[in-house]
């Protein structure tokens, strides 16, 4: 693992944004852990949003849920 490769991976996890310059002082392992943690958090966040959306659909009348689901989750 090289530091510049891990900085690139971290940049990818940040949506293409450059990490702060001070992150260059971290070693490759630390950068890899940080990128992994960001990825894991995004997955957890997406799962939580999905669960919240499904819970919100329970407020929609049963006959309309299919149509509303199609509109919301294209």
Residue pairs with C-beta under 8 A, 6 or more apart in sequence:
1 28
1 29
1 32
2 28
3 24
3 26
3 27
3 28
3 31
5 28
6 28
6 31
6 32
6 35
7 19
7 23
7 24
7 31
9 31
9 32
9 35
10 19
10 23
10 31
10 34
10 35
10 38
11 17
11 18
11 19
12 35
13 35
13 38
13 39
13 42
14 38
23 31
23 34
26 34
53 72
53 73
57 65
57 68
57 69
57 72
60 68
